[in-house]
């Protein structure tokens, strides 16, 4: 299982490093620079508002379906048609709820045109994730991996035309970005449905009230987990925009720093999506999850620690390179936020393991504490320190959630303390701080060259302390039996 994981995670990382960084820094960043902090801040606040409510549209069905179909492929035929009908019903409910909450929060009529497309985009995205949950659950890991980039490739093509071909002979409008997302999501949804349809014996829409109630009841704990996680990771955008007099601008500053965190979090999300069905299969077969847990932990902590420390040192230079509207304050927001990558990365491993094991009651208690901590701290910190306060709150909240997931996993699976891994991590952190300090203050090149030195030195340090193991990579030459 760990060989299959390594092969597919390397494939995932490779194709995503080709596409998604270009979108984040070539397209998304360029759009922010062109439309300005306030317009982009309004966009990101609306996006995260609709994203927070999107759990109604998904209701944990993706995770529930992925786990169940991974354990028994025959369930695809039984679940798919019923869930398809359920998704349509939930999409209607989601639309009504967003419009009601928007009115309560005081969004003016100027927002509603964009809000409609944000709603449509979230519905399409939920459909894509449902299709992908079936694809990965069936063991078609590399097909699922390719699906992760289809939407971004289409969006890159459309936005590139709008940004640089300029067919309308006017400055770029933030509305165009939203419309382009709608087109790319619709195309991807059609492709995802087509792939799953080929695996079905028959397909017809079914309305079975008993079946739908069973699905809702079984997926409800998953829904609560996802909702609570979404709140404590995304509510800060909405609170910044609503709590501060210059909320749109502050949200734009926060988004400019968060963009880099989103970029590196791609790797963690890929790990999580790949680990969930693999953990579920191992648990179903009563086989040990320790080898897969150790391999994923070594790889992910290597990447998160190296990224966090190097980006923190070079934060000012990175922000000045990326944005036309930035300053030291925005760079310091990035310097704090980037360390949440370590916490979030660990959560992608231990949280996914607990999710695969149906340890939802424990996760929900932990995430409820995290939500209360996050919202309470944001109410105190944002009015005083703005985006910097939100960044500090995010770091504290993610740290609490990460430690809590480790403690729960230790209790549920009777995990022993891996002192070898701890020694490796401590040694690696010391080495990376030393390498980065030397490169930053005494490096022989311009800062980008010195940053590359850190990355190369980090790989060497990873092998030196044992986080990177050549045997893991050599094992990829064997057992290549994943379905395409």
C-alpha positions in Angstrom: 0.0 0.0 0.0 2.8 2.5 0.8 4.4 1.7 -2.5 1.2 2.5 -4.3 0.9 5.7 -2.2 4.4 6.9 -3.1 3.9 6.2 -6.8 0.7 8.1 -7.0 1.7 11.0 -4.7 4.8 11.6 -6.8 2.6 11.6 -10.0 0.1 14.0 -8.3 2.8 16.4 -7.1 4.4 16.4 -10.6 1.3 17.2 -12.6 0.1 19.7 -10.0 3.4 21.5 -9.8 3.2 21.9 -13.6 -0.3 23.6 -13.5 -1.4 25.0 -10.2 1.5 27.3 -9.3 1.2 28.9 -12.7 -2.5 29.5 -12.1 -1.9 30.9 -8.6 1.0 33.1 -9.4 0.5 33.7 -13.1 -3.3 34.2 -13.3 -4.7 34.8 -9.8 -1.9 37.1 -8.7 -2.0 39.0 -11.9 -5.8 39.5 -11.6 -5.3 40.9 -8.1 -2.6 43.3 -9.3 -4.8 44.5 -12.1 -8.1 45.0 -10.2 -6.5 46.3 -6.9 -6.8 45.3 -3.3 -10.3 46.5 -2.7 -11.9 44.8 -5.7 -10.0 41.5 -5.0 -10.8 41.8 -1.3 -14.5 42.0 -2.1 -14.2 38.9 -4.4 -12.3 36.8 -1.8 -14.8 37.8 0.9 -17.8 36.8 -1.2 -16.1 33.6 -2.3 -15.3 32.5 1.3 -18.8 33.5 2.4 -20.4 31.1 -0.1 -17.7 28.5 0.6 -18.5 28.6 4.4 -22.2 27.7 3.6 -21.3 25.1 1.0 -21.4 22.3 3.5 -25.2 22.4 3.0 -24.5 21.6 -0.7 -22.1 18.8 0.1 -23.3 17.6 3.5 -20.3 15.2 3.9 -21.5 13.1 1.0 -18.1 13.2 -0.7 -16.2 11.7 2.2 -18.9 9.2 3.1 -19.2 8.0 -0.5 -15.4 7.8 -0.9 -15.0 5.7 2.2 -17.9 3.3 1.5 -17.3 2.8 -2.2 -13.5 2.3 -1.6 -14.4 -0.5 0.8 -17.1 -2.1 -1.6 -17.1 -1.1 -5.2 -20.5 -2.7 -5.7 -22.0 0.2 -3.8 -21.3 2.6 -6.7 -24.4 1.3 -8.6 -26.6 1.6 -5.5 -25.4 5.0 -4.3 -24.7 7.0 -7.4 -28.2 7.7 -8.8 -29.7 8.4 -5.4 -26.9 10.7 -4.4 -27.2 12.5 -7.7 -30.9 13.3 -6.9 -29.9 14.3 -3.3 -27.2 16.7 -4.7 -29.8 18.5 -6.8 -32.1 18.9 -3.8 -29.2 20.1 -1.6 -28.1 22.6 -4.3 -31.6 24.3 -4.2 -31.5 24.4 -0.4 -28.0 25.8 -0.5 -29.0 28.6 -2.9 -31.9 29.7 -0.7 -29.7 29.6 2.5 -27.0 31.8 0.9 -29.4 34.4 -0.2 -31.1 34.5 3.2 -27.8 34.8 5.0 -26.5 37.5 2.6 -29.6 39.6 3.4 -29.0 39.1 7.2 -25.4 40.1 6.9 -26.3 43.3 5.1 -24.9 42.6 1.6 -26.3 45.2 -0.7 -27.9 44.7 -4.1 -24.6 45.4 -5.8 -23.3 42.1 -4.5 -26.1 39.9 -5.7 -25.1 39.5 -9.4 -21.7 38.1 -8.4 -23.3 36.2 -5.6 -25.4 34.2 -8.0 -22.4 33.0 -10.0 -20.5 32.2 -6.7 -23.5 30.0 -5.8 -23.5 28.3 -9.1 -19.7 27.7 -8.9 -20.0 26.1 -5.5 -22.7 23.8 -6.8 -20.6 22.8 -9.8 -17.5 22.3 -7.6 -19.5 20.1 -5.2 -20.6 17.9 -8.1 -17.0 17.6 -9.4 -15.8 16.5 -5.9 -18.6 13.9 -5.8 -17.6 12.5 -9.2 -14.0 12.4 -8.1 -14.9 10.7 -4.8 -16.2 7.8 -7.0 -13.2 7.8 -9.3 -10.7 7.6 -6.5 -12.8 5.1 -4.5 -12.7 2.8 -7.5 -8.9 2.8 -7.4 -8.5 5.0 -10.5 -6.0 7.1 -8.7 -4.2 8.6 -11.7 -7.4 9.4 -13.5 -8.5 11.2 -10.3 -5.1 12.9 -10.3 -5.6 14.2 -13.8 -9.1 15.4 -12.8 -7.4 17.7 -10.2 -5.9 19.8 -13.0 -8.6 19.8 -15.7 -10.5 22.7 -14.3 -7.3 24.7 -13.7 -6.1 24.1 -17.3 -9.4 25.3 -18.8 -9.5 28.3 -16.4 -5.9 29.2 -17.3 -6.7 29.2 -21.0 -9.8 31.4 -20.6 -8.1 33.9 -18.2 -5.0 34.1 -20.3 -7.1 35.2 -23.3 -8.9 37.8 -21.1 -5.7 39.1 -19.5 -3.3 39.2 -22.3 -5.2 39.0 -25.6 -7.7 41.6 -24.2 -10.5 40.8 -26.6 -12.8 43.5 -25.1 -10.2 46.3 -25.2 -10.8 47.3 -21.6 -9.2 46.7 -18.3 -9.8 43.3 -16.6 -12.9 43.1 -14.5 -13.2 40.8 -11.4 -16.5 39.6 -12.8 -14.7 38.1 -15.8 -12.7 35.9 -13.4 -15.9 34.6 -11.8 -17.5 33.9 -15.2 -14.4 32.0 -16.4 -14.6 29.9 -13.3 -18.2 29.0 -14.1 -17.2 27.8 -17.6 -14.2 25.8 -16.4 -16.2 24.1 -13.6 -19.0 23.2 -16.0 -16.7 21.6 -18.5 -14.9 19.6 -15.7 -18.2 18.5 -14.2 -19.2 17.0 -17.6 -15.9 15.2 -17.9 -16.2 13.8 -14.4 -19.7 12.6 -14.9 -18.7 10.9 -18.2 -15.9 8.9 -16.5 -18.2 7.7 -13.7 -21.0 6.9 -16.1 -18.7 4.5 -17.9 -18.3 2.5 -14.7 -22.1 2.2 -14.2 -24.2 -0.7 -15.5 -27.2 1.5 -15.7 -28.0 5.1 -14.8 -31.4 6.6 -14.1 -32.4 9.2 -11.6 -34.1 7.6 -8.6 -36.1 9.2 -5.8 -36.1 6.8 -2.9 -37.0 8.6 0.3 -35.8 5.9 2.5 -32.4 5.7 0.7 -32.0 9.4 0.7 -32.7 9.6 4.4 -30.2 6.8 5.0 -27.6 8.7 3.0 -28.3 12.0 4.9 -28.2 10.2 8.3 -24.9 8.4 7.5 -23.2 11.4 6.0 -24.3 13.9 8.7 -21.2 13.3 10.9 -18.9 13.8 7.9 -20.8 17.0 7.1 -20.3 18.4 10.6 -16.5 17.6 10.4 -16.2 19.4 7.1 -18.3 22.3 8.2 -16.4 22.9 11.4 -13.1 22.7 9.5 -14.3 25.1 6.9 -15.4 27.6 9.5 -12.1 27.8 11.4 -10.1 27.9 8.3 -12.1 30.4 6.2 -14.3 32.6 8.5 -11.4 35.0 9.0 -11.8 36.4 5.4 -15.4 37.2 6.1 -14.7 38.6 9.5 -11.9 40.9 8.3 -14.2 42.3 5.6 -17.1 42.8 8.0 -15.3 44.0 11.1 -12.9 46.6 9.8 -13.7 50.0 8.3 -11.3 49.3 5.4 -12.4 45.7 5.4 -12.1 45.1 1.6 -8.5 46.4 1.5 -7.6 44.4 4.6 -9.1 41.3 3.1 -7.1 41.9 0.0 -3.9 42.1 2.0 -4.8 38.9 3.9 -5.6 37.2 0.6 -2.3 38.2 -0.9 -0.4 36.5 1.9 -2.9 33.5 2.1 -2.4 32.9 -1.6 1.1 31.4 -1.0 -0.3 29.3 1.8 -3.0 28.1 -0.6 -0.4 27.3 -3.2 1.7 25.1 -0.9 -1.4 23.5 0.6 -2.0 21.9 -2.7 0.4 19.2 -1.7 -1.4 18.5 1.6 -4.7 18.3 -0.1 -3.3 15.8 -2.6 -2.0 13.7 0.2 -5.4 13.8 1.9 -7.3 12.8 -1.2 -5.0 9.9 -1.9 -4.7 8.7 1.7 -8.4 8.5 2.5 -9.3 5.6 0.3 -6.0 3.9 1.1 -6.5 4.2 4.8 -10.1 3.0 4.4 -9.0 -0.1 2.5 -6.3 -0.9 5.1 -8.7 -0.6 8.0 -11.3 -2.7 6.2 -8.8 -5.4 5.6 -7.4 -5.2 9.2 -3.9 -4.6 7.8 -1.4 -2.3 9.6 -1.7 1.4 8.8 1.7 2.1 10.4 3.9 1.8 7.2 1.7 4.1 5.2 1.4 6.5 8.2 5.2 6.7 8.5 5.9 7.2 4.8 3.3 10.0 4.5 4.5 11.7 7.7 8.1 11.7 6.7 7.4 13.1 3.2 4.8 15.7 4.3 6.7 17.1 7.3 9.9 17.3 5.2 8.0 19.5 2.7 6.1 21.6 5.2 9.0 22.4 7.5 11.3 23.3 4.6 8.7 25.5 3.0 7.7 27.3 6.2 11.2 28.2 7.4 12.5 29.3 4.0 9.4 31.4 3.1 9.5 33.1 6.5 13.1 34.3 6.0 12.4 35.5 2.4 8.9 36.8 3.1 9.6 40.5 2.2 11.4 39.6 -1.1 8.7 37.1 -2.1 5.8 39.6 -1.5 7.7 42.4 -3.4 8.2 40.0 -6.3 4.6 38.9 -6.4 2.6 42.1 -5.9 2.5 45.8 -6.9 0.6 46.7 -3.8 2.5 45.3 -0.8 4.6 46.4 2.2 6.4 45.0 5.3 3.0 44.6 7.1 1.7 42.2 4.4 5.0 40.3 4.4 4.7 39.8 8.2 1.2 38.4 7.7 2.8 35.9 5.3 5.5 35.1 7.8 3.0 34.1 10.4 0.5 32.3 8.1 3.1 30.1 6.4 3.8 28.2 9.7 0.2 27.0 9.7 1.3 24.9 6.7 3.1 22.6 9.1 0.0 22.2 11.3 -2.4 21.8 8.4 -0.1 19.3 6.8 -0.1 17.1 9.9 -3.8 17.4 10.0 -4.1 16.1 6.5 -2.4 12.8 7.7 -3.9 12.2 11.2 -7.3 13.8 10.4 -7.6 11.7 7.3 -6.8 8.6 9.2 -9.5 9.4 11.8 -12.0 10.2 9.0 -11.3 6.9 7.3 -11.9 5.1 10.7 -15.2 6.9 11.3 -13.8 8.6 14.4 -16.1 11.5 13.7 -17.4 12.1 17.2 -14.0 12.9 18.5 -13.1 15.0 15.5 -16.3 17.0 15.8 -15.6 17.8 19.5 -12.1 19.0 18.6 -13.2 21.1 15.6 -16.0 22.7 17.6 -13.4 23.8 20.2 -11.2 25.1 17.3 -14.2 27.1 15.8 -15.0 28.7 19.1 -11.3 29.6 19.7 -11.0 31.0 16.2 -14.1 33.1 16.1 -13.5 34.4 19.7 -9.9 35.2 19.0 -10.7 36.9 15.7 -13.3 39.2 17.4 -10.6 40.3 19.7 -7.5 40.4 17.4 -8.9 41.7 14.0 -10.2 45.1 15.3 -6.8 45.6 17.1 -4.3 44.3 14.6 -6.2 43.7 11.4 -4.9 41.0 9.0 -1.9 40.4 11.3 -4.3 39.5 14.1 -6.2 37.1 11.9 -3.0 35.4 10.9 -1.9 34.9 14.5 -5.4 33.5 15.3 -5.1 31.1 12.4 -1.7 29.8 13.6 -3.0 29.2 17.1 -6.2 27.5 16.0 -4.4 25.2 13.5 -1.9 24.3 16.2 -4.6 23.3 18.6 -6.4 21.3 15.9 -3.2 19.5 14.9 -2.2 18.5 18.4 -5.7 17.4 19.1 -5.8 15.1 16.1 -2.5 13.5 17.1 -3.8 12.9 20.6 -7.0 11.4 19.3 -5.2 9.1 16.8 -2.8 7.9 19.5 -5.8 6.9 21.7 -7.9 5.4 18.9 -5.1 3.4 17.3 -2.9 2.9 20.3 -0.1 4.6 18.5 3.3 4.6 20.2 5.5 7.7 20.2 7.8 7.5 17.2 11.0 8.8 18.8 13.0 8.2 15.7 10.7 10.5 13.7 10.8 13.1 16.4 14.7 13.1 16.4 14.7 13.3 12.7 12.3 16.3 12.8 14.3 18.2 15.4 17.5 17.6 13.6 16.0 18.7 10.3 14.6 21.9 11.8 18.0 22.8 13.3 19.7 22.2 10.0 17.1 24.1 7.9 17.3 27.2 10.2 21.1 27.1 10.0 21.1 26.6 6.2 18.5 29.3 5.6 20.2 31.8 7.9 23.5 31.4 6.1 21.9 31.7 2.7 19.8 34.7 3.6 22.4 36.8 5.3 25.6 35.5 3.6 24.4 33.9 0.4 26.6 34.6 -2.7 23.6 35.2 -5.1 20.6 37.5 -5.4 17.8 36.4 -3.1 16.2 34.0 -5.6 19.5 32.2 -6.0 20.0 32.0 -2.3 16.5 30.6 -1.8 17.2 27.9 -4.4 20.4 27.1 -2.3 18.1 26.6 0.7 15.9 24.2 -1.2 18.8 22.2 -2.5 20.4 22.2 1.0 17.0 21.2 2.4 16.9 18.0 0.3 20.4 17.1 1.4 19.4 17.7 5.0 16.3 15.6 4.5 18.4 12.6 3.4 21.0 13.3 6.1 18.5 13.0 9.0 16.4 10.2 7.4 13.2 12.0 6.5 13.9 11.2 2.9 14.7 7.6 2.3 16.1 6.4 -1.0 14.5 2.9 -0.4 11.0 4.5 -0.5 11.8 5.8 -4.0 13.5 2.6 -5.3 10.4 0.7 -4.2 8.4 2.6 -6.8 10.0 0.5 -9.5 7.9 -2.4 -8.3 4.2 -3.0 -7.8 2.8 -0.5 -10.3 -0.7 -1.9 -10.4 -2.8 1.3 -10.0 -5.7 1.6 -12.4 -5.8 4.4 -14.9 
